[in-house]
Amino acid sequence: MKKIIILLSLISSLFADAKVYLGSSYGVFEEKFTNDIEAESSTDIAKIKAGYGVREAYAVEISFEYIKNKTKIFSSDAQTALDGDKYGINVDLIKAFDYDVYVLPFIKAGFGSGYFNINRKLQNRLFYGSFNLATGIFIPINETFDFELGYEYKHTSYESVDTIVEKIKYESDTNIVYFGFNVRF
């Protein structure tokens, strides 16, 4: 019991200055598939996020993303122009570094999952999972507001696509450059 009380007091002292924050970001999304297919996707990505932590130290963040899909990689129906737009959720851990300069560099690591609609004979929705790494800088305006400039790398694994003859598994590497705005409470 004593160990639990000591552990809880240590954790609470680490996050004594922690704040909840909300934010949004907009970026450019470029995806290249690592399989034997010659497919690429380049489009826009928007995120809404909520987090808890200290801007100058550690934080945990959950984000909801929307990716406008402009390709037809997974759909096979002749009437379908494009695959559906992607919707995802991510959980990331953030470590920021305070070097007593105006900006705060950070690194971010986490995972995510999502789905999008496709039009095939045996499937109408495709799910995916991702491993995320990011780096960037926070630009504090004051104690409440900050801008965020960043680069994010995602390795994405898609659910197998059923082509009736075989099931094909797709993977991709994604590069995202983004700009965000955060409000801390």
Secondary structure, DSSP 8 states (H G I E B T S, - for coil): -HHHHHHHHHHHHHTTT-EEEEEEEEEEEEEEE-SS---EEEEEEEEEEEEEE-TTSEEEEEEEEEE-----SS---TT--S---EEEEEEEEEEE---SSSSEEEEEEEEEEEEEE---SS-SEEEEEEEEEEEEEEEESSSSEEEEEEEEEEEEEE--EE-SS-EE--EEEEEEEEEEEEEE-
